């Protein structure tokens, strides 16, 4: 299914319709007649890993998901390199990540000043080759940091600038 969708997006006539999705520099899948060829250095998107929500009161948010909705909720984990505390809420097919500021220079502090009630901060999508993904998108989408950092799951992650992603902060995570 995903391969068929990719093939449709990579057909030359679709390039004009979806220029931000189909990037010839991506070298992901090329179409030669009906044969699909995966080029060296290729990468592909995987599943939605999580939706991150910035919260003004971490304990209150944890209690709501755990006690009211009955979800499995992790303990808070400090992530000093990212300036956040993270808590994961397990769902059937994905997770929610609750974010709370850690330190004065936390990016969540700036977000909470704009939206004191909290709200959706970013989405995280898995990729099968994060280095190739960064190399191929960087000409069209600005990464927040040029090199991946280790994220909350202990895997390399990179954030893509929301101004280049239809107003959504996107985190790519190595699958």
Residue pairs with C-beta under 8 A, 6 or more apart in sequence:
2 44
3 29
3 36
6 28
6 29
6 44
7 29
7 31
7 36
8 14
9 18
9 21
9 22
10 22
10 28
10 29
10 30
10 31
11 31
12 31
14 22
15 22
15 24
20 140
23 136
23 137
23 139
23 140
25 136
25 139
25 140
26 42
26 43
26 136
26 137
27 39
27 40
27 41
27 42
27 136
28 38
28 39
28 42
28 43
28 44
28 136
29 36
29 37
29 38
29 39
29 42
30 36
30 37
30 39
41 129
41 132
41 135
41 136
42 129
42 132
43 127
43 128
43 129
43 130
43 132
43 133
43 136
44 127
44 128
45 125
45 126
45 127
46 125
46 126
46 127
46 128
46 175
47 94
47 125
47 126
48 94
48 123
48 124
48 125
48 126
49 94
49 95
49 124
49 125
49 126
49 153
49 171
49 173
50 88
50 94
50 95
50 96
50 97
50 123
50 124
51 94
51 95
51 96
51 97
51 120
51 122
51 123
51 124
52 96
52 97
52 98
52 99
52 120
52 121
52 122
52 123
52 124
52 171
53 61
53 96
53 97
53 98
53 99
53 118
53 119
53 120
53 121
54 99
54 100
54 108
54 111
54 112
54 115
54 118
54 119
54 120
54 121
55 61
55 98
55 99
55 100
55 118
56 112
56 116
56 117
56 118
58 76
58 85
58 87
58 98
58 100
61 87
61 98
61 118
62 73
62 76
62 87
62 98
65 71
65 73
65 89
65 96
65 98
66 72
66 73
71 89
71 90
71 91
72 89
72 90
73 87
73 88
73 89
73 90
74 87
74 88
74 89
74 90
75 87
76 85
76 86
76 87
76 100
77 85
77 86
77 87
77 152
78 84
78 85
78 102
79 85
79 86
79 102
79 151
79 152
80 102
80 103
81 149
81 150
82 102
82 107
82 149
82 151
82 152
83 101
83 102
83 103
83 105
83 106
83 107
83 108
83 109
84 99
84 100
84 101
84 102
84 106
84 107
84 108
85 99
85 100
85 101
85 102
86 97
86 98
86 99
86 152
87 97
87 98
87 100
88 95
88 96
88 97
88 98
88 152
89 95
89 96
89 97
89 98
97 124
97 152
99 108
99 121
100 108
101 108
101 109
101 112
102 108
108 121
111 121
112 118
121 169
122 159
122 168
122 169
122 170
122 171
123 168
123 169
123 170
123 171
124 157
124 170
124 171
124 172
124 173
125 170
125 171
125 172
125 173
126 172
126 173
126 174
126 175
127 133
127 172
127 173
127 174
127 175
128 174
128 175
129 174
130 148
130 156
130 157
130 158
130 172
130 173
130 174
131 148
133 158
133 172
134 143
134 146
134 148
134 158
134 172
137 143
137 160
138 146
140 164
141 160
141 161
141 164
141 165
142 160
142 161
142 163
142 164
143 158
143 159
143 160
143 161
144 158
144 159
144 160
144 161
145 158
145 159
147 158
148 156
148 157
148 158
148 174
149 156
149 157
149 158
150 156
150 157
151 157
151 171
151 173
153 173
155 173
155 174
155 175
156 173
156 174
157 171
157 172
157 173
157 174
158 171
158 172
159 169
159 170
159 171
159 172
160 169
160 170
160 171
160 172
161 169
162 168
162 169
162 170
